[in-house]
Amino acid sequence: MNILLTVAFFGTVFIGIPIAFVLGLTTLIALLFTPGVPLHLIPQRMFTGMDSFPIMAVPFFIIAGELMNAAQITDSIVELSKLLVGRIRGSLGHVNVVASMFFAGISGSAVADASALGTILIPAMERTGYEKSYASAICAAAAVVGPIIPPSIPMVVLGSIANLSVGALFLGGFIPGVMIGIGLMIVHYFIARKRNYPKTKIEITFKSLAQTLLRAIIPLLMPLVILGGILGGIFTPTEAAAVAVVYAVFAGIFVMRTLSYKQLPRIFFRGLVVTSIILFVMGTANTFSWVLATQEIPQKVASYIFSITKDPYLILFLVNILLLIVGCVLEGTAAIILLTPILLPIAVQVGINPLHFALVVITNLMIGLLTPPLGLVLFVVCGISKLTLHEVFKEVVPFLLLEIGVLFLVTYMPWTTLYIPKLFGLV
């Protein structure tokens, strides 16, 4: 059965079938060859995988991000970023990174980040002398912080599966996200000096600063409302996501006045389409995880790893290598659902803090968004710039290496993920 599962899974992956169907088909094949197991277990397990109160936060966070994007917040975030870092060499590249860090606190999605900012900044960078491939690369690399800086959809999913505090995961993502952002800016600075990319001449006056801050403060308050409410015990993460939607509607229609009632049905529909894709992946991944559990795969993996080593540092290294490979071929949500039940018990057994391990997993799998053949963020920026995957990826490599370096720093420096949650008494 294990050989059949392996052949069915990798066979369907390599012929290019979408991952949700890969997981569903593999489960179906496994059950067909298992006597006495009824096929109606598939829809039952799919429903079980989606029937979770914390998972209700996913559609709300997606719709909140769509609402804020439709309210044209991207322009105000870009303008604020220009005021902050616009005078540094290679200024528009720095603006791209800083804007991505701000946008991460609103959308919680790397794809939304790359799409919203790439549409504005890739053409702007090209007009000021950057190669289009480089502009696309830094946009893609910066978008990775989207699901690491809270709020984050992958954190909601992982918290639900691993029974971890979503609020603690949100807080734990701050330092790794900022480390990646600062690292990207350092790498970009040296590349900008080497290639002589321009500075942006910006006249900063008190009036312009006040106007820009006023336009940007409304969207940037949303993550503070979300986290403040969760940490203050006012509402749960799921309720916080619903509050984020109400906040986005109110801010867009009544405060910023860049959103109209007529746009709402289209925005809600778009959010529901994205949600349905994520939930379908979660449902099929849950059925596949159940098959793995019935075949005692988690126990066999644990036994194999413990036969090699019980050193937590070496186990973390092996897990990181495994996840970097998995991230190339599996969508992040599916990988979290499949691998968390297998790897988290191993980490806990050797004394690794589960919150720290969870954030290492998320940081690692988000780097997979930059790696072919399945790097979703790469495909988004290639679609915007009309370039091939190869043209963009060769410029992504320095940023990818930086992010892998930060990943290992976070892995072996647990305070990076645990310090802020400890301050709030969540660890």
Buried (B, 14 or more C-beta within 10 A) or exposed (E): EEEBBEEBBEBBBEEEBBBBEBBBBBBBBBBEEBEEBEEEBBEEBBEBBBEBEBBBBBBBBBBBBBBBBBBBBBEBBBBBBBBBBBBBBBBBBBBBBBBBBBBBBBBBBBBBBBBBBBBBBBBBBBEBEBBBBBBBBBBBBBBBBBBBBBBBBBBBBBBBBBEBBBBBBBBBBBBBBBBBBEBBBEBBBEBBEEEEBEBBEEEEEEEEEEEBBEBBEBBBBBBEBBBEBBBEEEBBBBBBBBBBBEBBBBBBBEEBEBBEEEBBEEBBEBBBEBBEBBBBBBBBBBBBBBBBEEBEBBEEBBEEBEEEEEEBEEBBBBBBEBBBEBBBBBBBBBBBBBBBBBBBBBBEBBEBBBBBBBBBBBBBBBBBBBBBEBBBBBBBBBEBBEBEBEBBBEBBEBBBEBBBBBBBEBBEBBEBBBBBBBEEEBB
